[in-house]
């Protein structure tokens, strides 16, 4: 089992609450998608935040792989205008990660603590979401207690990736962080924060 977390491309921030991508953001997304045309990066599933910038980032990956993305409401960034607090945000992210993993036969081992039971071996999932969403998901899956500065501790640039691989360990499995903030597919001038 491998999870690939992808942050959306550069958004066209302005007055709109749900911006799409800039021209550079679209190009970042296209370059990211080319990675998934290779056999060793074959995807079984794509989960995407409902936000426009994430869906536009996932679209080229869908086109290259032929895998249709599933929109998952709870993969959206922190919902402060809706009354969500920074304290409850990690709980929402860990709950949705548990649900998504459960569907593939991956469940916490005993009391949890970053150890997992798994019925799946070669399943590869891409999750296209946001800086905070991805940061809290990484903390949860690696068994690290989240902090209020998680956005900076696990910082991912636009269209960058983090890859976790589920590996056997003692009586269960752990997620091993194999790649973090990978932007090698982007030319230097395309790398944005």
C-alpha positions in Angstrom: 0.0 0.0 0.0 1.3 3.4 -0.9 -0.3 6.8 -0.4 0.7 9.8 -2.5 -0.3 13.2 -1.1 -0.4 15.9 -3.7 -0.9 19.6 -2.8 -3.0 21.5 -5.4 -1.3 23.8 -7.9 -0.9 27.5 -7.5 -4.4 29.1 -6.9 -5.6 32.3 -8.4 -6.3 34.0 -5.0 -8.4 37.1 -5.1 -11.8 37.9 -3.8 -13.3 34.6 -4.6 -13.6 32.0 -1.7 -13.0 29.0 -4.0 -10.4 30.0 -6.6 -9.3 27.8 -9.5 -5.7 27.6 -10.6 -3.5 30.2 -12.3 -2.0 29.4 -15.7 1.2 28.4 -13.8 -0.9 26.2 -11.5 -2.4 24.4 -14.5 1.1 23.8 -15.9 2.2 22.5 -12.5 -0.7 20.1 -12.5 0.1 18.9 -16.0 3.7 18.2 -15.1 2.6 16.4 -11.9 0.3 14.2 -14.0 3.1 13.1 -16.3 4.6 11.1 -13.4 1.6 8.9 -13.3 1.9 7.8 -16.9 4.8 5.5 -15.9 3.9 1.9 -15.1 5.7 1.9 -11.7 3.4 4.8 -10.6 0.1 3.2 -11.6 -2.8 4.4 -9.4 -5.7 2.4 -8.1 -7.7 5.3 -6.7 -7.7 9.1 -6.6 -9.4 11.0 -3.8 -9.7 14.8 -4.1 -10.9 17.7 -2.0 -14.1 19.4 -3.4 -12.3 22.7 -3.7 -11.9 23.9 -7.2 -8.1 24.3 -7.0 -7.8 20.6 -5.9 -10.2 19.3 -8.6 -8.4 21.2 -11.3 -5.1 19.7 -10.1 -6.6 16.2 -10.1 -8.0 16.5 -13.6 -4.8 16.0 -15.6 -4.0 13.0 -13.3 -7.4 11.5 -14.2 -6.7 12.1 -17.9 -3.3 10.4 -17.8 -4.3 7.4 -15.7 -7.9 6.8 -16.7 -8.8 6.6 -13.0 -11.8 8.8 -12.1 -11.2 10.9 -8.9 -13.7 10.5 -6.0 -14.5 13.9 -4.4 -14.3 13.6 -0.6 -15.9 16.5 1.2 -13.7 16.1 4.4 -10.5 16.5 2.5 -11.1 20.2 2.3 -8.9 22.7 4.2 -9.8 24.0 7.6 -13.4 25.4 7.5 -13.1 28.4 9.8 -16.1 30.3 8.3 -18.2 27.2 9.1 -17.2 27.3 12.7 -14.5 24.6 12.6 -11.7 25.3 15.0 -8.0 24.5 14.6 -8.4 22.1 17.4 -11.1 20.0 15.7 -9.5 20.1 12.2 -7.0 17.2 13.0 -9.9 15.1 14.3 -11.8 15.5 11.0 -8.7 14.6 9.0 -7.9 11.5 11.1 -11.5 10.4 10.9 -11.6 10.6 7.1 -8.2 8.9 6.7 -9.5 6.0 8.9 -12.5 5.7 6.7 -10.6 5.8 3.4 -8.0 3.3 4.6 -10.7 1.0 6.0 -12.1 0.6 2.5 -8.8 -0.8 1.4 -8.4 -3.2 4.4 -6.0 -1.0 6.4 -7.0 -0.6 10.0 -5.3 0.5 13.3 -3.5 -2.3 15.1 -4.7 -2.6 18.7 -4.4 0.7 20.4 -3.1 2.4 17.3 0.0 4.6 17.9 1.0 4.5 14.2 0.8 0.7 13.8 -1.6 -0.8 11.3 -3.1 -4.1 10.1 -3.3 -4.5 6.4 -4.9 -6.8 3.9 -3.6 -4.8 1.0 -0.2 -4.9 -0.5 0.1 -3.2 -3.9 -2.7 -0.7 -3.7 -1.6 2.9 -4.6 -3.8 5.9 -3.8 -3.3 9.6 -4.7 -4.9 12.2 -2.4 -5.1 15.6 -4.0 -5.8 18.2 -1.2 -4.4 21.1 0.6 -1.3 22.1 2.7 -3.0 21.7 6.1 -5.1 18.7 5.1 -2.0 16.8 3.9 0.1 17.9 6.9 -2.4 16.6 9.4 -2.9 13.4 7.5 0.9 12.8 7.5 1.1 13.4 11.2 -1.8 11.0 11.9 -0.5 8.2 9.7 3.0 8.5 11.0 1.8 8.4 14.6 3.0 11.9 15.4 1.1 14.1 17.8 -0.2 17.1 15.8 0.6 20.7 16.7 -0.9 24.1 15.9 2.0 24.7 13.4 1.5 21.5 11.4 1.2 23.6 8.2 4.9 24.5 8.6 6.2 21.2 10.1 5.0 19.3 7.0 5.2 22.0 4.4 4.3 21.0 0.9 4.8 23.5 -2.0 2.2 23.7 -4.8 1.9 20.5 -6.8 4.5 18.8 -4.6 4.2 15.3 -3.3 4.7 13.2 -0.2 4.8 9.4 -0.5 4.0 7.0 2.4 4.6 3.3 2.0 3.0 0.7 4.4 5.8 -1.6 5.5 5.8 -4.7 7.8 7.1 -4.0 11.3 6.9 -6.4 14.2 3.3 -7.6 14.6 1.8 -5.0 12.2 2.7 -2.4 9.7 3.8 1.2 9.8 3.7 4.0 7.3 7.2 4.9 6.2 7.8 8.4 4.8 9.6 7.7 1.5 9.4 11.1 -0.3 8.6 14.5 1.0 7.9 17.8 -0.8 9.0 16.2 -4.1 9.0 18.9 -6.7 11.7 17.4 -9.0 9.0 17.2 -11.8 8.8 21.0 -11.8 11.4 23.3 -13.3 12.8 25.7 -10.7 10.7 28.7 -12.0 7.5 26.7 -11.6 8.1 26.0 -7.9 5.8 28.1 -5.8 4.8 28.1 -2.1 
